[in-house]
């Protein structure tokens, strides 16, 4: 299925039903009085996150959604039935924006999470509400209010623990194939990956994480060059970035310059991305003689002044790839333990432990 990560839809909540003007007319009851009921409320439109979906492609075929209108009020004090709500299923990780105001309405990040995007109109009042001591036979009612109408932009951002960065043809798809069951297309030309791919890396019981293969970036990506900003936003969801670099590009480009170029694009798109943990993975070690690999890798690391962890791998030969994944798993476990320790040191917990 083709990956679709943007869609624009129109949602319209149901109008409220009108209130009723009616009077009780029964034999032997000459002054029955008003008995017009209220109109029912219109149905609302909700979005619900569904982990069974991984694309917005369904919205290419249906772009308009409308909830049911509330029924009008009736005589004999009968209120109108409320309209049914409309529920729209979207993938987990969908960001919802109001097109008219450019305001972010919500971010659906958990399975089953619901978001109200258009509220139904309120039902109108029947004439039973307007009876008073000076107006025993009111002929007044109010109409139902209209339901909200909005044009929404749905934007899917991948939810992954690890994101793979790098220039086109750096070996990102080969790497994700080597460490997971994902099978992205691999070829010997750039821009082979045209949409993000997700893979689950499993290292044992309760030891797994999700890795995302982000399509290759080039200089000017933040301004839309190449696949551009279209996929840079997926990086913002990840907890750890693996920056893959071709250690010996066949076109003679400098790996150090490639790293700097990607860093500049991240800074232009969101400066906070440069503060996120990012490890260097020098790929395609198999193209160099065995006795030269370590020296070339060390030179690149030295020129970059790299302080974070780095690895020398061959994704196609699956050399050292699982060692990277094991280090990633340890990184996440350390993060989890640190969060638990911070929770244990809350003041309330300290007082409880100090009690007899």
PAKOL-150699 format. One record per residue (C-alpha): residue in one letter; x, y, z. Coordinates in steps of 0.001 Angstrom, whole numbers, padded with zeros to 6 digits, always signed. Example, Ala and Ser with C-alpha at 12.3 -4.5 7.8 and 13.67 -1.06 7.14 Angstrom:
<pts>
A+012300-004500+007800S+013670-001060+007140
</pts>
This chain:
<pts>
X+000000+000000+000000X+001289+003424-000908X+002255+005576+002065X+000149+008739+002238X+000970+011092+005089X-001118+014184+004303X-004800+014694+003587X-007330+017509+003707X-010906+016667+004661X-014109+018567+005384X-016140+017697+008466X-019632+018949+009205X-021449+018328+012462X-025213+017890+012463X-027526+020864+013010X-029723+020941+016066X-033424+020210+015596X-035925+023048+015827X-038157+023554+018850X-041892+022923+018413X-044895+025192+018951X-047790+022996+020054X-050736+023109+022455X-052450+020349+024361X-055888+019807+022898X-057955+017105+024554X-061621+016667+025245X-062743+018227+028500X-059428+020119+028838X-060141+023505+027269X-056987+025199+028548X-054364+022526+027970X-051470+024918+027562X-048255+024633+025522X-046632+021223+025041X-044083+021724+022259X-040866+019812+022898X-037263+020761+022245X-035305+019739+019214X-032567+017129+019491X-028866+018018+019423X-026948+017377+016227X-024324+014677+016030X-020646+015565+016412X-017638+014440+014382X-014852+012597+016194X-011455+011314+015123X-010205+008137+016775X-006665+006768+016565X-006430+003203+015269X-003114+001329+015396X-004399-000956+012639X-004009+001867+010112X-000677+003091+008800X-001662+005447+005997X-004112+008239+005141X-004778+006840+001671X-008481+006254+002403X-009018+010024+002483X-008108+010231-001192X-011460+008636-001946X-013629+010228+000726X-012908+013784+001789X-016253+014895+003241X-017834+013635+006461X-021155+014734+007928X-022873+013847+011182X-026614+013347+011547X-028989+016226+012160X-031076+016322+015333X-034813+015713+014991X-037284+018542+015482X-039300+018720+018664X-042908+017506+018611X-046154+018042+020463X-047228+016209+023589X-043976+017263+025282X-041922+015027+022972X-038314+016019+022459X-036522+015341+019200X-033974+012546+019006X-030328+013575+018993X-028302+012941+015834X-025772+010138+015726X-022095+011045+015944X-019718+010301+013080X-016422+008621+013963X-013456+008762+011580X-010582+006321+012070X-007069+007683+011529X-003601+006197+012116X-001833+006655+015430X+000495+009640+015053X-001946+011897+013184X-001721+015640+013812X-004932+017579+013106X-004806+021221+011995X-007587+023688+011214X-006907+024818+007637X-008602+028225+008062X-006779+029271+011239X-003636+027110+010938X-004276+026086+014558X-003314+022624+015748X-006454+021025+017140X-004900+017865+018491X-002295+015133+018209X-003456+011504+018319X-000543+009505+019722X-002253+006547+021451X-004506+003764+020206X-008146+004528+020953X-007542+008219+021656X-010511+010350+020549X-010588+013956+019379X-013671+016136+018882X-013190+018072+015638X-016727+019392+014974X-019388+019800+017644X-023037+019265+016835X-025557+022092+017093X-027839+022480+020099X-031515+021703+019803X-033967+024581+019778X-036413+025236+022618X-040099+024338+022347X-042835+026653+023501X-043162+024848+026854X-040164+026925+027978X-041843+030263+027270X-044964+029848+029362X-045350+032441+032125X-047992+034017+034322X-048574+036739+031743X-048208+034551+028652X-050230+031383+029081X-050214+030487+025371X-046759+031298+023992X-046352+030864+020254X-042612+031115+020405X-039882+028545+019835X-036240+028723+018820X-034486+027028+015932X-031614+024638+016450X-028089+026017+016119X-025993+024897+013143X-023273+022309+013610X-019624+023269+013202X-018079+023004+009746X-014321+022748+009437X-011713+021974+006858X-008979+019904+008452X-005462+019001+007475X-004423+015550+008636X-000676+015035+008887X+000763+011650+009773X+004041+011648+011658X+005653+008295+012203X+005952+007083+015761X+009315+005331+016001X+012017+004947+018622X+014906+005247+016169X+015135+007266+012966X+017698+006640+010228X+019189+009791+008703X+021499+010166+005782X+022052+011143+002179X+020365+009138-000581X+022057+005786-001152X+023792+005820+002248X+022438+002331+002933X+019516+003117+005234X+017136+000640+003589X+019813-002052+003606X+020434-001403+007307X+016751-001718+008264X+016561-004939+006231X+019554-006299+008134X+018142-005661+011613X+014381-006138+011167X+011786-007950+009083X+011037-004837+007034X+011655-005225+003298X+012064-001770+001744X+013217-001553-001855X+016984-001523-002305X+018782-000448-005492X+022071+001074-006616X+020674+004518-007347X+019661+007427-005083X+016108+008128-003889X+015217+004442-003913X+013092+005020-000812X+010164+007277-001676X+008203+006829+001549X+009152+005995+005147X+009415+002363+006202X+008984+001001+009711X+010643-002100+011135X+010601-003761+014547X+013988-004806+015927X+013581-007696+018345X+016509-008655+020580X+014718-010975+022977X+011802-011105+025393X+010581-007582+026172X+013520-006194+024226X+012421-004521+021042X+012130-001093+019458X+010725+000454+016284X+013100+001829+013668X+012122+004156+010814X+013867+004410+007458X+013478+008078+006504X+013918+008848+002768X+017271+010388+001893X+017881+014077+002488X+019997+016484+000446X+021127+020075+000830X+018139+022423+000716X+015753+019783+002102X+014408+022254+004679X+013390+024516+001779X+011837+021625-000131X+014710+020361-002279X+014588+016677-003195X+011996+014919-001051X+012566+017857+001258X+010519+018979+004198X+007900+016373+003324X+009787+013799+005420X+011916+015896+007768X+008967+016145+010135X+009030+012382+010768X+012393+012822+012491X+010769+014899+015242X+008950+011841+016631X+012029+009706+017245X+013935+009323+020516X+017293+008503+018923X+018778+009288+015519X+021219+007030+013698X+023121+009086+011138X+024229+006719+008375X+027159+007811+006235X+028742+006108+003249X+032353+005746+004371X+033687+005761+000780X+031176+007344-001652X+031732+006245-005262X+031218+009821-006494X+034187+011015-004429X+032189+013295-002106X+033497+013924+001392X+031619+012002+004137X+032380+014808+006600X+030724+017371+004318X+027692+015104+004000X+027321+014979+007776X+027629+018757+008044X+025049+019243+005295X+022476+017071+007082X+023158+018904+010349X+022462+022234+008644X+019137+020945+007308X+018119+019701+010755X+019008+023086+012257X+016958+024940+009636X+013928+022705+010143X+014030+022520+013945X+017130+023516+015978X+016046+021215+018797X+016697+018203+016571X+020426+018816+016881X+020086+018418+020651X+018497+014983+020277X+020764+011958+020807X+022386+011196+017441X+024885+008428+016796X+027158+008102+013784X+027037+004889+011762X+029764+004623+009130X+028348+002200+006587X+029687+000196+003611X+032894-000813+005360X+033002-003809+003031X+034138-001606+000100X+037448-000899+001848X+040295-003336+002490X+040197-004868+005955X+043381-003100+007084X+042177+000367+005999X+038655+000475+007432X+039459+001476+010999X+041913+004188+009931X+039448+005777+007487X+036667+005679+010082X+038872+007203+012769X+039894+010012+010426X+036240+010908+009716X+035391+010876+013421X+038400+013059+014242X+037621+015604+011540X+034030+015834+012743X+035101+016192+016356X+032461+013582+017107X+031764+013086+020823X+028753+010757+020661X+028923+006975+020055X+029933+005863+016559X+030037+002532+014758X+031690+001014+011702X+029337-001406+009932X+028554-003123+006670X+024783-003326+006376X+024815-005474+003242X+027139-008013+004900X+025350-007567+008253X+028638-006895+009990X+028306-005154+013375X+024662-004191+012677X+023238-006133+015615X+025913-004665+017866X+024469-001247+017052X+020974-002474+017920X+022150-003953+021221X+023720-000622+022136X+020466+001146+021197X+018498-001231+023428X+020836-000545+026348X+020408+003190+025725X+016610+002921+025967X+016810+000721+029063X+019062+003297+030742X+016586+006040+029871X+013736+003992+031327X+015662+003311+034526X+016521+007001+034902X+012828+007926+034580X+011889+005391+037237X+014540+006723+039603X+013268+010280+039154X+009749+009066+039911X+010946+007253+043047X+012489+010454+044369X+009273+012478+044325X+008752+014287+047691X+005510+012439+048409X+007175+009077+047936X+010063+010065+050224X+007615+010880+053010X+005863+007550+052574X+009097+005615+052833X+010056+007537+055958X+006866+006658+057769X+006941+003817+060303
</pts>
